[in-house]
C-alpha cells in the first residue's frame, strides 16, 4: 500500500486489487462499469434483488480487450469518506493456463475480489479453488466475494442465502452486483478498500477527532 505524501498528488492512497474467478464470469464487465472518481452510495451497499429482468437482452457493456498475457489492467480513483483512493485493478483471465501468471501478479496485492456468475453454478463451486490459490501465493490478503449479473436473477443457479453463508463462514464480505445497472459496483470496491486500510491501521482516519 502506498500513501501519497504530497498535497499535490491526485490521490491519498494507492491500492492494488486482483479480480479473480473463472473465465466468462464477467470480471471485464465489472471493471468497465467502474467509473473514475465514483463514490459509494450514501445509502450503503445493497443485498437482494435488482428489479430488472430483461430476458434475451444483449448487454451493452464495453468489455476490456483481452491481451495475450491473459491479464487486463485498469486504474481508477474512488472516493472513500472524502479520501481519494487510487486503485490498480488486475483482471486475470481465469483460464487454467494463466495460473502461473496469476501467481506473479498476486505479489504485492492488497485485496482480492472473488467473482462468480450467479447464473453459473460451476463458477461458484470454483471459488474454493481460487481461494486455495490465493492463500498459497498471497496469504492473509483481504478478500470479498462478488456474485455477478444480478440483472439475470431469473436464471439464477446460486441463491443469495447460500453465497452469504459461504462468505460468512470464510470471513468475507459478500455482494451481488450488476454492471448493467451499476448496482453495488462502486460499493464493493469501496468496501474492500475500507477493509484494507483498516487492516493497515488506517481506521483512525474515520474516527472523530478527540
C-alpha positions as CSV (number, residue, x, y, z in Angstrom):
1,X,0.0,0.0,0.0
2,X,1.3,3.4,-0.9
3,X,0.3,6.7,0.7
4,X,0.7,10.0,-1.1
5,X,2.8,12.4,0.9
6,X,2.4,15.5,-1.2
7,X,-0.8,17.6,-1.1
8,X,-0.4,18.0,-4.9
9,X,-1.0,14.3,-5.5
10,X,-4.2,13.2,-7.2
11,X,-4.8,10.5,-4.6
12,X,-4.4,9.8,-0.9
13,X,-3.7,6.1,-1.1
14,X,-2.7,3.6,-3.8
15,X,-4.0,0.0,-3.6
16,X,-3.6,-3.0,-5.8
17,X,-6.6,-5.3,-6.2
18,X,-6.9,-8.5,-8.1
19,X,-10.2,-9.7,-9.7
20,X,-10.1,-13.5,-9.6
21,X,-12.6,-16.1,-10.8
22,X,-13.3,-18.5,-13.7
23,X,-13.4,-17.2,-17.2
24,X,-16.7,-15.7,-18.5
25,X,-18.0,-14.7,-15.1
26,X,-18.0,-11.0,-16.2
27,X,-14.9,-9.6,-14.5
28,X,-14.3,-7.4,-17.5
29,X,-17.9,-6.1,-17.3
30,X,-17.3,-5.1,-13.7
31,X,-14.1,-3.3,-14.5
32,X,-15.7,-1.5,-17.4
33,X,-18.6,-0.3,-15.4
34,X,-16.5,1.1,-12.5
35,X,-16.4,4.9,-13.1
36,X,-13.4,7.0,-12.2
37,X,-14.0,9.2,-9.2
38,X,-17.1,7.3,-8.2
39,X,-18.3,7.4,-4.6
40,X,-20.3,4.8,-2.7
41,X,-24.0,5.3,-2.4
42,X,-25.0,7.4,0.7
43,X,-27.5,4.6,1.4
44,X,-24.7,2.0,1.7
45,X,-24.5,-1.2,-0.3
46,X,-27.5,-3.4,-1.0
47,X,-28.3,-7.0,-0.7
48,X,-31.2,-8.6,-2.5
49,X,-32.7,-8.4,-6.0
50,X,-32.3,-5.8,-8.6
51,X,-35.8,-5.4,-10.2
52,X,-34.5,-5.6,-13.7
53,X,-35.5,-8.6,-15.7
54,X,-34.6,-8.4,-19.4
55,X,-34.7,-11.9,-21.0
56,X,-32.7,-12.1,-24.2
57,X,-31.0,-8.7,-23.8
58,X,-27.6,-8.4,-25.2
59,X,-25.6,-6.5,-22.7
60,X,-24.4,-3.1,-24.0
61,X,-21.4,-3.0,-21.7
62,X,-18.0,-2.4,-23.1
63,X,-15.6,-5.3,-22.5
64,X,-11.9,-4.8,-21.9
65,X,-10.0,-6.3,-24.7
66,X,-8.2,-9.4,-23.7
67,X,-4.4,-9.4,-24.1
68,X,-2.0,-12.2,-24.9
69,X,-0.7,-12.0,-21.4
70,X,-4.2,-13.1,-20.1
71,X,-4.3,-10.0,-17.8
72,X,-6.5,-6.9,-18.1
73,X,-5.4,-3.8,-16.3
74,X,-7.2,-0.7,-15.2
75,X,-6.5,2.2,-12.9
76,X,-9.3,4.3,-11.4
77,X,-9.9,6.5,-8.4
78,X,-12.7,6.1,-5.9
79,X,-13.8,8.3,-3.1
80,X,-14.0,6.8,0.4
81,X,-15.2,9.2,3.1
82,X,-13.6,12.1,1.3
83,X,-10.3,10.3,0.7
84,X,-9.1,9.7,-2.8
85,X,-8.2,6.1,-3.3
86,X,-6.4,5.2,-6.5
87,X,-6.9,1.5,-7.4
88,X,-4.7,-0.6,-9.7
89,X,-7.1,-3.3,-10.8
90,X,-5.8,-6.5,-12.4
91,X,-8.2,-9.0,-14.0
92,X,-6.8,-12.4,-14.5
93,X,-8.4,-14.4,-17.4
94,X,-9.5,-17.2,-15.1
95,X,-8.2,-19.9,-17.5
96,X,-6.0,-22.7,-16.2
97,X,-3.0,-21.9,-18.4
98,X,-2.7,-18.5,-16.7
99,X,-2.3,-19.8,-13.2
100,X,1.4,-19.1,-13.3
101,X,0.7,-15.5,-14.4
102,X,-1.8,-15.1,-11.5
103,X,1.0,-16.2,-9.1
104,X,3.2,-13.5,-10.5
105,X,0.6,-10.7,-10.3
106,X,-0.6,-11.7,-6.9
107,X,2.6,-10.5,-5.4
108,X,2.0,-7.1,-3.7
109,X,-1.8,-7.3,-3.9
110,X,-3.6,-5.7,-1.0
111,X,-7.0,-7.1,-1.8
112,X,-8.8,-9.7,-3.9
113,X,-12.3,-9.7,-5.4
114,X,-13.5,-13.3,-5.9
115,X,-16.1,-13.2,-8.7
116,X,-18.6,-15.8,-9.8
117,X,-21.7,-15.7,-12.0
118,X,-25.0,-16.2,-10.2
119,X,-26.3,-17.9,-13.3
120,X,-23.4,-20.4,-13.4
121,X,-23.2,-22.9,-10.5
122,X,-19.9,-24.2,-11.7
123,X,-18.3,-20.8,-11.3
124,X,-19.4,-20.6,-7.7
125,X,-18.1,-24.1,-7.0
126,X,-14.8,-23.0,-8.4
127,X,-14.3,-20.3,-5.8
128,X,-12.8,-22.8,-3.4
129,X,-10.0,-23.5,-5.9
130,X,-9.3,-19.8,-6.3
131,X,-9.2,-19.3,-2.6
132,X,-6.6,-22.1,-2.3
133,X,-4.5,-20.4,-5.0
134,X,-4.7,-17.1,-3.2
135,X,-3.9,-18.5,0.2
136,X,-0.9,-20.2,-1.2
137,X,0.5,-17.2,-3.1
138,X,-0.9,-14.2,-1.2
139,X,-1.7,-15.5,2.3
140,X,-3.7,-13.2,4.5
141,X,-4.7,-10.8,1.8
142,X,-8.3,-9.4,2.4
143,X,-10.9,-11.0,0.2
144,X,-14.5,-10.2,-0.7
145,X,-17.0,-12.4,-2.6
146,X,-19.0,-11.0,-5.5
147,X,-21.9,-12.6,-7.3
148,X,-22.1,-11.0,-10.7
149,X,-25.0,-10.5,-13.2
150,X,-27.8,-9.9,-10.7
151,X,-29.9,-8.5,-13.5
152,X,-30.1,-12.1,-14.7
153,X,-31.6,-13.3,-11.4
154,X,-34.4,-15.1,-13.3
155,X,-31.7,-17.5,-14.4
156,X,-30.1,-17.8,-11.0
157,X,-28.3,-21.1,-10.1
158,X,-26.8,-19.8,-6.8
159,X,-29.0,-18.4,-4.1
160,X,-28.2,-15.3,-2.2
161,X,-28.5,-17.2,1.1
162,X,-26.1,-19.9,0.0
163,X,-23.4,-17.4,-1.1
164,X,-23.9,-15.3,2.0
165,X,-23.5,-18.3,4.3
166,X,-20.4,-19.4,2.4
167,X,-18.9,-15.9,2.6
168,X,-19.6,-15.6,6.4
169,X,-18.0,-19.0,7.0
170,X,-14.8,-17.7,5.4
171,X,-14.9,-14.3,7.0
172,X,-15.6,-12.4,3.7
173,X,-18.0,-9.6,2.9
174,X,-20.4,-10.6,0.2
175,X,-22.1,-8.5,-2.6
176,X,-24.3,-9.3,-5.5
177,X,-23.7,-6.8,-8.3
178,X,-24.9,-5.8,-11.7
179,X,-22.7,-4.0,-14.2
180,X,-25.7,-3.4,-16.4
181,X,-27.5,-1.5,-13.7
182,X,-24.3,-0.2,-12.0
183,X,-25.6,-1.9,-8.8
184,X,-23.2,-2.4,-5.9
185,X,-20.2,-2.0,-8.2
186,X,-18.6,1.0,-6.6
187,X,-19.8,-0.1,-3.2
188,X,-17.9,-3.5,-3.4
189,X,-14.6,-1.9,-4.4
190,X,-15.1,0.8,-1.7
191,X,-15.8,-1.7,1.0
192,X,-12.7,-3.7,0.1
193,X,-10.6,-0.5,0.2
194,X,-12.0,0.3,3.6
195,X,-11.2,-3.2,4.9
196,X,-7.6,-3.0,3.6
197,X,-7.0,0.5,5.0
198,X,-8.4,-0.5,8.4
199,X,-6.2,-3.6,8.4
200,X,-3.2,-1.4,7.9
201,X,-4.1,0.7,10.9
202,X,-5.8,3.5,8.9
203,X,-9.1,3.1,10.9
204,X,-8.1,6.3,12.7
205,X,-9.0,8.2,9.5
206,X,-12.6,7.5,10.2
207,X,-12.6,8.1,13.9
208,X,-13.9,11.5,15.1
209,X,-11.1,13.7,16.5
210,X,-10.9,13.8,20.2
